[in-house]
Structure formats: C-alpha cells, structure tokens
Amino acid sequence: MTHSEPRSRADAVPLVGPRFHTDPQRHYAELRAEHGPVVPVELPGDIPAWLVIGYRELHQVITDTAMFPRDVSLWNQWPHVPDDWPLLPMVGRHFTSPEQSRRHSAVVELALESVDAFALRNSAENLADRLIDGFCGHGRADLVADFAELVPALVLAWMLGFPADAGDKLARIMKAMADGGADAQSAHVGFAEQVGHLLARARAHPGTDFASLLLAHPDAFTDDEEYVLVLMAVMLAGHLTTADWLSNTVRLMLTDDRFAAALGAGRHSVGQAMNEVLWEDTPSQILCGRWAARDTRLADRVIRAGDLLMLGLAGANADPHIRQHIDGTVGEDPVYSGNQAHFSFGHGTHRCPYAAQQIAEIIARTAIEVLLDRLPDLDLAVPAAALTRRPSPFLRGTTALPVRFTPVPAIGAVR
C-alpha cells in the first residue's frame, strides 16, 4: 500500500455495533447481498481489513497457506497501529516463521493428545458439581457467571497445572482480553505473568500436567517466552469458546421446544444441541487472521500484499451455497446430526487441533449433563427476549442466563 492510497475504503463496514451480536445471521445476509463474499471492513482506529464470509472463499483463504499465511509480520498497517490498540492481543506482535509455527503446532498437538480423557472428564464432573453446590440451594442462578464461564477456566487451569485457586482469577483476565476493552492490554500482561509463574513451577516440580508435558517434549522450544506464548494460546483458545459453547447450548435447550424432552431426560439430545450451536450460534464468530503474501484476487476483490483478512466463520456457516447441502430439514428446521462441515473449529493447517476439539467437547458436554442431572426442572427466570449477547463481533455468548429451579441440597465437590 502506498502512502497516496486511502487507508480505508469509503464503503467499509465498521466491525463494531449491535448488529454483530443482536442478529448476526441477518446482518451477514445483508452484508453478502451488498458486498458479496468478501466484505471491506474497518477495525477500531480506522484500520482497514477484509471480512471473508463466503464458504468457498474462506476455504480458499484457510487452505492456501502460501498465498494467505498466518504471518502477522506481513501486515501493511503496522505503521498505523498504536501500542495501546485494543485488538492487539488478538492480532499479536509475535512474529513466527512458518517452520517455527509448524514445530509449535506439532509439539502442542502431541501434548494435547497425551491429556487423559478420563481424568479430564472426572475433573469436569467434580468441578461442575462443586459450582452447582454453590447455588443449588437457592433456586435461582446466573448460569453464565456462576457456571459456564467458570467450568472451562477451572478445568483448563487444572489441565495446564495451575494451582486449584487460580481458576476464578484466570477467568476474569481472559474475559477482559477477549472483550477487547480498555483493560485488554493490562489483562494480557497479567495473564502472561500468571503463565510465567506456572512455567517456573512446572520446571521446578514436573508432573503430568500439560505444562510439564510441553517441557518434557524432546523438540524443546528455544526459550521460556515461546512456552509462555503457547500456554497462553491454549488457555485463551479453550476458555471463552468452550464457555460460550456450553451456555449457548443450554440457552438453546431452554428456549427451543424441540429440546424440552431433553431437559427432563437429562442427557438425551445434548450432542444434537451442541452440534446445532456450532452451525447456528458458533462461539467463534470471527477470527484474526491471515495476511496476503502478494497482490491477488479473492472473489471479485483486489487484495493487496499485506492486507489483513478476517475469518468470518459464522458468516461462512450461514452461506446459502453450503446450507443447501445440510442433510435435511424437519419442517423449517435444519437437521444437523452427523453434519460437521461447519467452520467453527477452523480448517486446514491452522485448524483447532482435533485433540483440543475433543477436550472442549468433553468439558462442555460433561458440564451440561451434570447440570441437567442435578437440576432437572431447570427453566429460564426471564423471558427469552430479555437475554442479551456479549457486545463483541468476535465471540458470541450470552451476558447472563438467569434460571430458576427447585432447590436441592449440595452433594459435595466429589461424586
């Protein structure tokens, strides 16, 4: 980009505003009708980017790693990005070579595959029970603040090797980072400090936790900064996305008559509801990102070298070109069982590792099943229309999920 070119297109869509969290499906349909599958957008601070919402176009961007690498050093907007830019924690300044990125992924995937699924499920059950014990006698709760945001933080903290009392603080820090507000940068610094302490403990007293597994890998990283960044990435990628998957699924089951029987039966249809959420209400709406290695075209757009392409996962999931191939319908409702062609976990080289997907599913599904087992008459305490979404175009979650139920006695932290 030359200095004579405008930094942002006149028709660029601000990547902020209520439409992204109140009615994203309709918003993406309108964006597609007006701009096509590749939408010019404007990030905070008048930073230009492209939002890819076409299924085929997103598939091309994600799979063509030579043309669209995940290499932030290519970004042509670095001269315009201030040090306190709110989205900087999401974009990152850590430049890694393709070889280093592949090595990181291989080490992380092997460590994730070494996580004991039985122990993970047992930890999720115990921690879910402990949290439910804290409110089950009240007859009312906010399932976001009291449960959904805490379960993944506590389980992931246990998995990585944090002390048992660190989960609550980590949940607050990661939420501040994901929301991208004024405190995002300070939260990022605080999180890095916490992970640094974790790494030091794992080095001094190795165990079977994830941090120790990373340190024990024969293809060790070059310095502690690499380990800290990888551990932060694992925790951040797994926390709010899993929390939103959990709460969005419970929200669906409480507001959709198709799942009324599932509530009474406890575990019935939980998997179906979770898969539907990945299509219709995916926690990861927009990811950052890929950068063009050279001038090219995508759909009918001219993409310049160094341009940032935001990955519109939710928009691509709603693309009519793919939705017509969903297995079938029941009345007007799509059938999702067995169809996992969504982009909610990404795709290609930089997809969410399969082991990480399994970990997220174990945490979310176990928490939902324990919740429905313990509180079988769970119901919304407010009208469904009163539920509000987190004000973010990137992650889709409910700000609060007030519920009521028949009070029951606590059973203790361990089943």
C-alpha positions in Angstrom: 0.0 0.0 0.0 1.5 3.4 -1.0 1.1 6.5 1.1 -1.2 8.1 -1.5 -3.8 5.3 -1.2 -6.6 5.7 1.3 -6.2 3.6 4.5 -9.9 2.5 4.4 -12.5 2.2 1.7 -15.4 4.6 1.6 -17.9 1.7 1.7 -16.1 -0.2 4.6 -18.3 -1.6 7.3 -17.2 -0.8 10.9 -16.5 -4.1 12.6 -18.4 -2.9 15.7 -22.0 -2.3 16.5 -25.0 -4.1 17.8 -25.9 -5.9 14.6 -23.0 -8.3 15.1 -24.3 -9.5 18.4 -28.1 -9.0 18.2 -28.9 -10.5 14.8 -25.7 -11.7 13.1 -27.4 -14.1 10.7 -29.5 -11.4 9.2 -26.5 -9.0 9.3 -24.3 -11.4 7.4 -27.1 -12.0 4.8 -27.3 -8.2 4.2 -23.5 -7.9 4.0 -23.4 -10.7 1.5 -26.1 -9.1 -0.6 -24.4 -5.7 -0.6 -20.7 -6.6 -0.7 -20.5 -10.3 -1.8 -18.5 -12.9 0.0 -15.5 -10.6 0.8 -16.5 -7.5 2.8 -14.4 -4.4 3.3 -14.4 -3.7 7.0 -12.9 -1.1 9.3 -11.4 -2.1 12.6 -11.1 0.4 15.6 -8.7 3.2 14.8 -9.7 3.3 11.1 -7.6 0.2 10.4 -8.8 -1.5 7.1 -9.3 -5.2 6.7 -11.3 -7.7 4.7 -14.0 -10.0 6.3 -14.4 -13.3 4.4 -18.0 -14.6 4.8 -18.2 -16.8 1.7 -17.8 -20.5 2.5 -15.8 -21.3 -0.7 -13.7 -18.1 -0.3 -13.0 -18.8 3.4 -12.0 -22.4 2.5 -9.5 -20.9 -0.1 -8.0 -18.5 2.4 -7.6 -21.1 5.1 -6.1 -23.8 2.9 -3.8 -21.7 0.6 -1.1 -21.0 3.2 1.3 -19.8 0.6 -0.9 -17.0 -0.6 -2.6 -16.3 2.8 -0.1 -17.2 5.5 -0.8 -16.6 9.2 2.2 -14.3 9.3 1.4 -11.0 11.1 4.8 -9.6 10.1 3.4 -9.1 6.6 0.7 -6.6 7.8 0.8 -3.4 5.8 -0.9 -1.5 8.7 1.8 -1.8 11.3 2.9 1.9 10.9 -0.7 2.9 11.9 -1.2 0.5 14.9 -0.7 2.2 18.3 0.9 0.3 21.1 -2.5 0.5 23.1 -4.6 -0.7 20.2 -7.4 -2.7 21.8 -7.3 -5.6 19.3 -3.5 -6.0 19.6 -3.8 -9.0 22.0 -5.9 -10.7 19.4 -3.6 -9.9 16.4 -0.4 -10.3 18.3 3.1 -8.9 17.7 4.9 -12.2 18.0 6.3 -12.9 14.5 7.0 -16.6 13.9 8.4 -18.3 10.8 6.3 -21.0 9.1 8.8 -23.6 10.3 8.6 -22.4 13.8 4.8 -22.3 13.6 4.6 -25.9 12.4 7.0 -27.0 15.1 4.8 -25.3 17.8 1.7 -27.0 16.4 3.3 -30.4 16.4 4.5 -30.1 20.0 1.2 -28.7 21.2 -0.9 -31.4 19.4 1.3 -34.2 20.9 0.9 -32.7 24.4 -2.9 -32.3 23.9 -3.2 -35.9 22.7 -1.4 -37.0 25.9 -4.1 -35.5 28.1 -6.0 -38.3 29.9 -9.6 -38.0 28.7 -11.0 -40.0 31.7 -9.2 -37.8 34.2 -10.4 -34.7 32.3 -14.0 -35.8 32.4 -13.7 -36.7 36.0 -12.2 -33.2 36.8 -15.1 -31.6 34.8 -17.7 -33.6 36.7 -16.2 -32.7 40.1 -15.7 -29.0 39.3 -19.2 -28.8 37.8 -20.7 -30.4 40.9 -18.7 -28.0 43.1 -20.0 -25.0 41.3 -23.6 -26.3 41.3 -23.3 -26.9 45.1 -22.7 -23.2 45.4 -26.1 -22.2 44.1 -28.3 -25.3 44.0 -30.0 -24.5 47.3 -31.0 -21.0 46.2 -33.5 -22.0 43.5 -32.0 -19.3 41.2 -28.7 -18.7 39.4 -27.0 -17.0 36.5 -25.6 -19.9 34.5 -23.1 -17.7 32.8 -21.4 -16.0 35.7 -22.0 -18.9 38.2 -21.3 -21.8 35.9 -20.5 -21.6 32.2 -17.6 -19.1 32.4 -16.1 -20.9 35.4 -16.2 -24.5 34.4 -13.8 -24.3 31.4 -11.5 -21.9 33.3 -11.2 -24.2 36.3 -10.8 -27.4 34.2 -8.3 -25.9 31.8 -6.4 -24.4 34.8 -6.3 -27.9 36.3 -5.2 -29.4 33.0 -2.4 -26.9 32.5 -1.1 -27.3 36.1 -2.3 -24.0 37.7 -3.0 -24.1 41.5 -6.5 -25.0 42.4 -7.4 -21.5 43.5 -6.2 -19.7 40.3 -9.2 -20.6 38.0 -11.5 -17.7 39.1 -8.9 -15.0 38.5 -7.8 -16.5 35.2 -11.5 -16.5 34.0 -11.7 -12.7 34.7 -8.4 -12.0 33.0 -9.3 -13.9 29.8 -12.7 -12.4 29.6 -11.2 -8.9 29.7 -8.8 -9.8 26.9 -11.5 -11.3 24.7 -13.8 -8.3 25.1 -11.1 -6.1 23.7 -11.9 -3.2 26.0 -9.7 -0.6 27.6 -8.3 -3.1 30.1 -7.4 -5.7 27.5 -3.7 -4.8 27.4 -3.3 -4.8 31.2 -5.2 -8.1 31.3 -2.8 -9.5 28.7 0.2 -8.5 30.8 -1.3 -10.0 33.9 -2.1 -13.3 32.1 1.5 -13.6 30.8 2.8 -13.1 34.4 0.5 -15.9 35.7 1.6 -18.3 32.9 5.2 -17.4 33.6 4.8 -18.5 37.3 3.1 -21.7 36.0 6.0 -22.5 33.8 8.5 -21.9 36.6 6.6 -24.3 38.9 6.4 -27.0 36.2 10.1 -26.7 35.6 10.9 -27.0 39.3 8.3 -29.7 40.1 7.4 -31.6 36.9 4.3 -33.7 36.9 1.6 -35.0 34.5 0.0 -31.6 33.7 0.1 -30.0 30.3 2.9 -27.5 31.1 5.1 -30.4 32.2 4.3 -32.4 29.1 5.4 -29.4 27.0 8.6 -29.1 28.9 9.3 -32.8 28.6 8.9 -32.8 24.8 12.2 -33.7 23.0 11.8 -31.0 20.5 12.0 -28.3 23.1 11.4 -24.6 22.4 14.3 -22.2 22.4 13.3 -20.0 25.4 10.7 -19.5 28.0 8.8 -16.8 26.0 7.9 -19.5 23.5 6.5 -21.7 26.2 4.5 -18.8 27.8 3.0 -17.8 24.4 2.0 -21.4 23.6 0.4 -21.9 27.1 -1.4 -18.6 26.8 -2.7 -19.6 23.4 -4.0 -22.9 24.6 -5.8 -21.4 27.6 -7.3 -18.5 25.6 -8.4 -20.6 22.7 -10.2 -23.0 25.0 -11.8 -20.8 27.7 -14.4 -18.5 26.4 -15.1 -20.5 23.3 -15.9 -23.5 25.5 -17.9 -21.4 27.9 -20.0 -19.9 25.1 -20.5 -23.4 23.5 -21.8 -24.5 26.9 -24.0 -21.5 27.6 -25.3 -21.3 24.0 -26.3 -24.9 24.1 -28.1 -24.6 27.5 -29.8 -21.4 26.1 -31.0 -23.4 23.0 -32.3 -26.2 25.1 -34.2 -23.8 27.4 -35.7 -21.8 24.6 -36.4 -24.3 21.8 -39.4 -26.6 22.2 -37.6 -29.4 20.3 -35.3 -29.9 23.3 -38.0 -29.8 26.0 -37.9 -33.6 26.4 -34.1 -33.4 26.6 -34.3 -31.4 29.8 -36.4 -33.9 31.6 -34.4 -36.8 30.3 -31.1 -35.3 31.4 -28.6 -36.4 28.7 -30.8 -37.0 25.8 -30.1 -34.8 22.7 -27.3 -32.8 24.3 -25.0 -33.8 21.5 -27.5 -32.7 18.9 -28.0 -29.4 20.5 -24.2 -28.8 20.8 -23.8 -29.5 17.1 -26.6 -27.2 16.1 -25.0 -24.4 18.1 -21.8 -24.9 16.1 -23.8 -24.2 12.9 -26.2 -21.5 14.1 -24.7 -19.9 17.2 -21.0 -20.7 17.0 -18.9 -19.2 19.8 -16.1 -18.2 17.4 -17.8 -15.7 15.0 -14.7 -14.0 13.6 -11.0 -15.0 13.9 -7.9 -13.0 13.1 -6.5 -13.7 10.7 -4.5 -14.3 7.5 -2.3 -11.8 5.6 -1.9 -11.7 1.8 1.7 -12.6 0.7 1.3 -10.7 -2.5 -1.3 -8.9 -4.6 -4.1 -11.2 -5.6 -7.9 -11.5 -6.2 -10.4 -13.2 -4.0 -13.9 -13.4 -5.4 -14.2 -10.0 -7.2 -11.9 -8.2 -4.7 -8.4 -6.9 -5.3 -6.4 -7.9 -2.3 -3.1 -6.1 -1.8 0.1 -7.6 -0.4 0.0 -7.3 3.4 -3.8 -6.9 3.7 -5.4 -8.5 6.7 -8.2 -11.0 6.1 -10.5 -11.7 9.0 -12.0 -15.2 9.0 -15.8 -14.9 9.1 -16.6 -18.3 10.5 -20.2 -17.5 11.4 -20.8 -15.8 8.0 -19.4 -18.8 6.1 -21.5 -21.2 8.1 -24.6 -19.3 7.0 -23.6 -19.1 3.3 -26.5 -20.3 1.2 -24.1 -22.2 -1.0 -23.3 -24.6 1.8 -26.6 -24.5 3.7 -28.5 -26.1 0.9 -26.3 -29.2 1.4 -27.2 -29.7 5.0 -28.6 -33.3 5.5 -32.3 -32.4 5.6 -35.0 -30.5 7.4 -37.8 -31.1 9.8 -40.4 -28.6 8.8 -38.4 -25.4 8.5 -35.7 -26.6 10.9 -32.4 -27.9 9.6 -31.2 -31.3 10.7 -27.6 -31.2 11.9 -26.9 -34.6 13.3 -23.8 -36.0 11.5 -23.1 -32.9 9.6 -19.9 -31.3 10.8 -18.9 -29.3 7.7 -19.0 -26.1 9.7 -16.0 -23.8 10.1 -16.5 -23.4 13.9 -13.1 -25.1 14.6 -11.4 -23.7 11.6 -10.0 -25.8 8.8 -6.7 -26.8 7.3 -3.2 -26.4 8.7 -4.1 -24.0 11.4 -7.4 -25.6 12.5 -8.1 -26.2 16.1 -6.3 -29.5 16.8 -8.6 -32.5 16.9 -7.5 -33.3 20.4 -8.4 -29.7 21.5 -11.8 -30.1 20.0 -12.3 -33.3 22.0 -11.2 -31.6 25.2 -13.6 -28.7 24.6 -16.5 -31.1 23.9 -15.7 -33.2 27.0 -15.7 -30.1 29.2 -18.9 -28.6 27.7 -20.9 -31.8 27.4 -19.9 -33.1 30.8 -20.9 -29.8 32.4 -24.3 -29.7 30.7 -25.0 -33.3 31.6 -24.1 -32.8 35.3 -26.3 -29.6 35.3 -29.3 -31.4 33.8 -28.8 -34.4 36.1 -28.7 -32.2 39.2 -31.4 -29.6 38.2 -33.9 -31.5 36.0 -36.6 -28.8 36.2 -34.3 -26.0 35.1 -36.1 -23.1 33.4 -35.5 -19.5 32.3 -36.2 -16.9 35.0 -36.7 -14.2 32.4 -38.4 -14.1 29.0 -36.2 -15.4 26.2 -36.3 -12.0 24.5 -34.7 -10.4 27.6 -31.5 -12.4 27.1 -28.6 -10.3 25.7 -25.4 -11.1 23.9 -21.9 -10.1 24.7 -21.1 -6.9 22.7 -18.5 -8.5 20.5 -18.3 -9.3 16.8 -15.7 -12.0 17.5 -17.1 -14.2 20.2 -20.8 -15.0 20.6 -22.0 -15.6 24.1 -24.9 -14.6 26.4 -24.0 -11.9 29.0 -26.3 -13.6 31.6 -28.5 -16.7 31.7 -30.9 -16.3 34.7 -32.6 -19.6 35.6 -34.9 -20.9 38.3 -35.3 -24.5 39.6 -36.4 -26.4 42.6 -33.8 -26.0 45.4 -31.8 -29.2 46.1 -29.2 -30.0 48.7 -25.5 -29.8 47.9 -23.8 -33.2 47.5 -20.1 -32.2 48.0 -17.4 -31.5 45.5 -16.7 -35.1 44.6 -19.4 -37.5 43.4 
